[in-house]
């Protein structure tokens, strides 16, 4: 996909140069309508490119390998593929409850069809990482969206067979003061284990080479 985008970017640039050159060369012979059309195209093409690129970013966010591409996300990525881990993410991945796009399945509100708040949080995380203004361990601000769990679990026979889920669903529908993780545990390693100096940190914070290995593992999965 990256190669296709590069080719499209080059083609767009060539088209822009040709349009601008023809406009300057033939401006005296062009009618007002043609001039407006060409100028409109010069403006429209970059806007369309931005929209397309933005869409590609949101689609790319579905890929787990893009999430673990950031060094600060290494503890989450390493834990995800650890068969001994008992975090929610690792158990879902190990048992095949999420076949692909493991991160996006539980962070769907970051995606193209997600909430505005989810998108803003995603861009904030990116800017923090790019400007190196984050502190380890990174922490999730706000509350986890229970709907991300219910998208898969609600409506299934196994889920509704658990009587304790009935009052929980009522709470979520009314006050939404209960999180699924209150009962089901952490999705990722706790912050203390992701803090430099902790015995678990060295194991979770792998080198770029190890992160590349994780990405290869995810591609084969």
C-alpha positions as CSV (number, residue, x, y, z in Angstrom):
1,X,0.0,0.0,0.0
2,X,2.9,2.4,0.8
3,X,4.3,1.9,-2.7
4,X,1.0,2.7,-4.3
5,X,0.7,5.9,-2.2
6,X,4.1,7.0,-3.3
7,X,3.3,6.5,-6.9
8,X,0.0,8.3,-6.5
9,X,1.8,11.2,-4.8
10,X,4.3,11.5,-7.7
11,X,1.4,11.4,-10.2
12,X,-0.4,14.1,-8.4
13,X,2.7,16.3,-8.3
14,X,3.2,15.8,-12.0
15,X,-0.4,16.6,-12.7
16,X,-0.1,19.8,-10.7
17,X,3.0,20.9,-12.5
18,X,1.4,20.3,-15.9
19,X,-1.8,22.1,-15.1
20,X,0.1,25.1,-13.7
21,X,2.4,25.2,-16.8
22,X,-0.5,25.0,-19.3
23,X,-2.3,27.7,-17.4
24,X,0.6,30.1,-17.6
25,X,1.4,29.2,-21.3
26,X,-2.2,29.5,-22.6
27,X,-3.6,32.0,-20.2
28,X,-4.3,34.6,-23.0
29,X,-6.1,32.1,-25.1
30,X,-8.2,30.5,-22.4
31,X,-11.7,31.4,-21.7
32,X,-12.8,32.5,-18.3
33,X,-14.6,29.2,-17.7
34,X,-11.5,27.2,-18.6
35,X,-9.3,29.3,-16.3
36,X,-11.7,28.8,-13.4
37,X,-11.8,25.0,-14.1
38,X,-8.0,24.7,-14.1
39,X,-7.6,26.8,-11.0
40,X,-10.3,24.7,-9.3
41,X,-8.4,21.5,-10.3
42,X,-5.2,22.9,-8.9
43,X,-6.9,23.5,-5.6
44,X,-9.1,20.4,-5.6
45,X,-6.3,17.9,-6.2
46,X,-4.3,18.7,-3.1
47,X,-7.4,18.7,-1.0
48,X,-8.4,15.3,-2.3
49,X,-4.9,14.1,-1.7
50,X,-5.1,15.2,2.0
51,X,-8.5,13.6,2.5
52,X,-7.2,10.3,0.9
53,X,-4.0,10.4,3.0
54,X,-6.0,11.1,6.2
55,X,-8.3,8.1,5.4
56,X,-5.2,5.9,4.8
57,X,-3.9,6.9,8.3
58,X,-7.1,5.8,10.0
59,X,-7.1,2.6,8.0
60,X,-3.5,2.0,8.9
61,X,-4.3,2.4,12.5
62,X,-6.2,-0.9,12.4
63,X,-2.9,-2.8,12.0
64,X,-1.3,-4.0,15.2
65,X,2.1,-3.7,13.7
66,X,1.6,0.1,13.3
67,X,0.8,0.4,17.0
68,X,3.9,-1.5,18.2
69,X,6.0,0.6,15.8
70,X,6.5,3.2,18.5
71,X,9.2,2.3,21.1
72,X,7.0,3.5,24.0
73,X,4.3,0.9,22.9
74,X,6.8,-2.0,23.1
75,X,5.6,-3.2,26.6
76,X,2.1,-3.6,25.2
77,X,3.3,-5.3,22.1
78,X,5.6,-7.7,24.0
79,X,2.9,-8.5,26.5
80,X,0.4,-9.1,23.7
81,X,2.4,-12.0,22.2
82,X,3.5,-13.4,25.6
83,X,1.8,-16.8,26.0
84,X,2.4,-16.7,29.8
85,X,0.7,-13.3,30.3
86,X,-2.7,-13.1,31.9
87,X,-3.7,-9.6,30.7
88,X,-6.9,-9.3,28.7
89,X,-5.0,-8.4,25.6
90,X,-2.7,-11.4,25.8
91,X,-5.5,-13.8,26.5
92,X,-7.6,-12.6,23.6
93,X,-4.6,-12.8,21.3
94,X,-3.4,-16.2,22.6
95,X,-6.8,-17.9,22.4
96,X,-7.6,-16.5,18.9
97,X,-10.6,-14.5,20.2
98,X,-9.2,-11.7,18.0
99,X,-7.8,-13.1,14.8
100,X,-6.3,-9.9,13.4
101,X,-6.1,-6.2,14.2
102,X,-5.8,-7.1,17.9
103,X,-5.3,-3.5,19.1
104,X,-8.0,-2.0,16.9
105,X,-10.6,-4.5,18.1
106,X,-10.5,-3.1,21.6
107,X,-9.6,0.5,20.6
108,X,-12.1,0.9,17.8
109,X,-13.0,4.5,18.8
110,X,-9.6,5.6,17.5
111,X,-10.5,4.5,14.0
112,X,-12.1,6.3,11.0
113,X,-15.7,5.7,12.3
114,X,-14.8,6.3,16.0
115,X,-15.7,9.2,18.2
116,X,-14.2,12.7,17.9
117,X,-12.7,12.3,21.3
118,X,-11.1,9.1,20.3
119,X,-9.5,10.7,17.3
120,X,-8.3,13.7,19.3
121,X,-6.8,11.3,21.9
122,X,-5.0,9.4,19.1
123,X,-3.5,12.5,17.6
124,X,-2.5,13.7,21.0
125,X,-0.7,10.4,21.6
126,X,1.1,10.7,18.3
127,X,2.2,14.3,18.9
128,X,3.4,13.4,22.4
129,X,5.5,10.7,20.9
130,X,6.8,12.7,18.0
131,X,7.8,15.7,20.2
132,X,9.2,13.4,22.9
133,X,7.1,15.1,25.6
134,X,5.8,11.9,27.1
135,X,6.8,10.3,30.4
136,X,7.1,6.6,31.1
137,X,5.0,4.8,32.1
138,X,2.5,6.2,29.6
139,X,-1.0,6.4,31.1
140,X,-4.4,6.3,29.5
141,X,-6.4,9.5,30.2
142,X,-10.1,9.2,30.5
143,X,-12.2,6.1,30.7
144,X,-12.2,3.0,28.6
145,X,-15.3,2.8,26.3
146,X,-17.3,-0.3,27.4
147,X,-18.9,-0.4,24.0
148,X,-15.6,-1.6,22.6
149,X,-16.1,-4.8,24.6
150,X,-19.8,-5.0,24.0
151,X,-19.3,-4.8,20.2
152,X,-18.1,-8.4,20.3
153,X,-19.6,-9.8,23.5
154,X,-23.1,-8.4,23.8
155,X,-25.7,-10.5,22.1
156,X,-23.7,-13.8,22.4
157,X,-25.2,-16.7,24.3
158,X,-22.2,-17.1,26.5
159,X,-22.2,-13.5,27.6
160,X,-25.9,-13.5,28.5
161,X,-25.6,-16.8,30.3
162,X,-23.7,-14.9,33.1
163,X,-26.3,-13.5,35.4
164,X,-23.9,-10.9,36.8
165,X,-23.9,-9.2,33.4
166,X,-27.6,-8.2,33.6
167,X,-27.1,-5.4,36.2
168,X,-23.9,-4.4,34.5
169,X,-25.7,-3.8,31.2
170,X,-28.4,-1.8,33.1
171,X,-25.7,0.3,34.7
172,X,-23.9,0.9,31.4
173,X,-27.2,2.0,29.8
174,X,-28.1,4.4,32.6
175,X,-25.1,5.8,34.5
176,X,-22.2,4.0,32.8
177,X,-20.2,4.0,36.1
178,X,-18.9,0.5,35.8
179,X,-16.0,-0.6,33.6
180,X,-15.7,-4.1,32.2
181,X,-12.2,-4.1,33.5
182,X,-13.4,-3.7,37.1
183,X,-14.2,-7.4,37.0
184,X,-12.1,-8.8,34.1
185,X,-8.7,-7.2,35.0
186,X,-6.2,-5.1,33.2
187,X,-5.9,-5.1,29.5
188,X,-2.2,-4.4,29.6
189,X,0.7,-4.6,32.1
190,X,0.2,-2.3,35.1
191,X,2.1,1.0,35.1
192,X,4.6,0.0,37.8
193,X,5.9,-2.8,35.6
194,X,6.2,-0.4,32.7
195,X,8.3,2.0,34.7
196,X,12.1,2.1,34.1
197,X,13.9,0.4,36.9
198,X,11.2,-2.2,37.6
199,X,12.4,-5.8,37.2
200,X,9.7,-6.4,34.6
201,X,10.6,-3.3,32.5
202,X,13.7,-4.8,30.9
203,X,11.6,-7.8,29.7
204,X,8.8,-5.7,28.4
205,X,10.8,-3.0,26.9
206,X,12.5,-4.8,24.1
207,X,15.0,-3.4,21.6
208,X,14.0,-2.2,18.1
209,X,15.2,-5.6,16.8
210,X,12.9,-7.4,19.2
211,X,10.0,-5.1,18.1
212,X,10.7,-6.0,14.5
213,X,10.4,-9.7,15.5
214,X,7.0,-9.0,17.1
215,X,5.8,-7.3,13.9
216,X,6.9,-10.3,11.9
217,X,5.1,-12.6,14.3
218,X,1.9,-10.5,14.0
219,X,2.1,-10.6,10.2
220,X,2.3,-14.4,10.3
221,X,-0.5,-14.7,12.8
